[in-house]
């Protein structure tokens, strides 16, 4: 008989704890919803998304998945003073791959006077120096372009130490070639878990979707990829939206001052 009472007490305890945890979770979600509603967001039906207020320079990033882009239409689109002021374009991946749309996107973006930047998708199990050489072979920067970007968002089977080592090799080789410090692109959680203070001296382009005001990361950042479901004239598929964290003067100061000519 005492064992039955003990069993009932245990079940009652578990039920109470479960209820409290559920209430706590519900309260946190409600608080987040209230914060989101109060945040400075404006929904633009033309872009299909809510865009955080307080940022003056907006842009997109594209790759083969946006298919054939009509860059002249991207350039012309402007809604309530919001227009695409820059575009990051996927150039290379791993040791030998190049995005099949890169050359066209790279040329057409410049022809339509949109500030362009090129990025490399990093494969953490491959040699960082060889990946850097793949990027350098395909991407010829000009003054006025954005600095080169390393997209590192997965570690695969690499250890954290090996990941950081090869990332640093890529960054060093690319910086030496172009004479400008590269930008790191990653998501907020990945940066905290695998990169952190070892790379705090590099400009950061951080992905953190659907946050109302700014990405939740404890260091300075330059670009914020805030949404992956935007719509832009001239692009038939959904596209990532970004903002620059600064004014036009600080944006111009970030651009490549001199680089090998095409």
N, C-alpha and C positions, 0 to 999 in steps of 0.2 A: 504493500500500500504506500509506504513512503516514496518508493521509486516512481510510482505513478504521479504523485504530487510534484516530484522533482522534474519529471518529464514535462508536465503541464507548465511549470514555472519557466523551464527553459524555452518552451515554445512561445510563451507569453513574452519573454524577454526578447527573443528573436523578432517577434511581430512588432514590438514597440520600437526596436532599433530600425527595422526595415521601414516602418512608417515615418520615423524621424528623418531617415536618409531621403525618403521620397519627398517629404515636405521641404527638406533643405534643397534638393535638386530642383523642385518646382519653384521655390523662391528665387534661386539663382537664375533660372531661365526667365522668370517674370521680370526680374531686375534688368537682365540683359535686354529684354524686349522693350522695357521702358526707356532704357538708355539709348537704344537704337532709334526709337521713335522721337526722342528729344534731340538726337544728334543733327548736325547741320548737313542734311542730305537733300538733294533735289533730284527728282525722277524726271528724266527726259525720255519721252516716248519715242523720239526719233532715234536715240541711241539704244533704247530698250532696257536701260539700267538706271539705277540711282548712282549719282556721281557726288563724291564728297565736296562740299563747298570749301572755299578758302585756298584753292590752288589755281594758279593762272596758266600753267603749262601742262597740256594733256597730250597723250600719245598712245600708240598701240605697239604690239609686237606680233610679228607674223612669221610663218614658215610655209612649207609645202601644203599644210592642212588648210590654208586660206585659198589655195588653188590660184587661179589667174586673177590678179588684182588690177582693177582699173584705177591706177594711182591718181589720175586727173580728177576722178570723182571723190576720192579720199581727200584730196587737197581742197576741193571746192566746198565740202560740207562744213557748215558752221551753224550752230544752234545756240542762240542766246550767248554769243561771244565765246562759245566753246568750240574749238577746232583742233585738228590733229597737228601738233607742233613738232612731233618727232615720231620716229618709228625704229624699233629694234628689229633686225632681220636675221633669221637663222642662216648662218653661213656653213658651218661644218659640224661634224660629229665624229668623235673617236680619232683614229689614226689616218683614215683615208677617205672618209665620206664627206660629200658636199651636198647641201640641200639642193634639190633639182630646180627650185625656183629662185635660188639666191642671186645668180647673175642678173636675171631680169629685174627682180625686186630692187637690187642694189642700184642699177642704172636708172630705172623709172622713178624711184623715190627721189633721187637727186635731180632728175629732169623736172620734177614737179615742185622743187624747192621745199621739200620736207627734210628736216634734219634727220640724218640716218645714223644708225649704229649697227654693228655686226656682232653676233654672238656665236660661241662655240658650245655645243652640248658635250659635257665632260663624261667620259667613261672611266670610272674610278679604278677599274682593273687594268687599264692600259697606261703605258708610259706617258707621263705628263709632257716631257720634252717633245716626243714625237707628235703628240696631239697639238702642241703649240706650233710645230713646224707645218702641220696640215693647215691650220688656220692662217698662218703667215703666207703660205703659198697661194691661198685663195683670196685673201682680203687685202686690198691695197687702199689704205686710208688716205684721205686728203684733209688739209686744214678745214676746219668747220664741221667735220664728222664727230660723232660721239666716240669716246674711248672704246677700245675692244672690251668685250664682255665674256666672262666665263660663267656658263650656266652649270652649276653643280647642285644637284638636288637628290642624288641617290648614291649610296655607297656600295651597293651590290655585295660582293663577298670580301671587299677590301676591309682591312682593319681601320679604325679611326686614325691611327698613326700613319698608315700607308696612304690613306686618302689625303690627309693634310700634306704629306710629303710631295705627292704627285701634283696636287693643286698648286703648291708653292713653286714647283718646277715650271708649270705652265705659266703662271703669273710672271715669274722672273724672266723667262725667255721672251715672252710677248712684250713686257715692259722694255727690255733692252732693245728689241727690234724697233718698236714704234716710238720710243722715247716718251711714253705717257703711261701713267699708272692705270692698269685695267680695272674694270668694274666687276664685282662679284654679284651674280644673281643666284638667289636661293629663296626658300621659304623660311619663315621666322623660326619654326621649330628645328629645322635642319641646321640652321646657323647656330642656334644655341647649343645643340647637342653635339655637333661634329666640328664646327669651325671656331666660333667664339673669338677669344681675345687674340689668338694668333693672327687673325686677319682683320682686326679692327682698323688698321691703317688704310684699308682699301675702300674706295667708294662702294656703297651697297645699293643694289636694286633688290628690294624685298617683296616677295609674294605673300600676301595675307588677305584672303578674300572676305568680302562682306563685313569688314570692320567699319564702323560708322565714321570715325574721325581720323585715325591713323593706324599704321601697323603696330602691334604690340611687340616691340623689340627694344631692348635696353641699350641701344647705341645709335649714333647718328646714321641717317640714311638719306640717299639722294633721290631714288625713284621708288614708287610704291605701285605694285601691280595689284589693284584693288578689286578687279572683277574679271571673270573669264567668259562672260556671256554678252559682250557688247555687240552692237550693230553699227556698221559704218557704210555709207554709200560707196559702191565700188568693190565691196567684199561680200560674197554670197554666203559665207559661213560666219559663225560667231567668232569674236576676236577678243583678245585680252585688252583691257584698258589700264592705263598707267597715269600717274601724275608725277611731276617733278617737285621736289621739296625745296622751293626757293623762288626768287624772282628772276627776271630776264637777264639781269647782270650776272648773277651767280650761275645761271644756265650757260651763258656764253663763256664764262671763265672755265667751265668744265670741258669745253670742246677742244678737239685736237688743234694745237697751235701750228704744228708743222709735222708732215709725215711724207713718206714716199709717194710720189705722184703715180696716178694710173697711166 
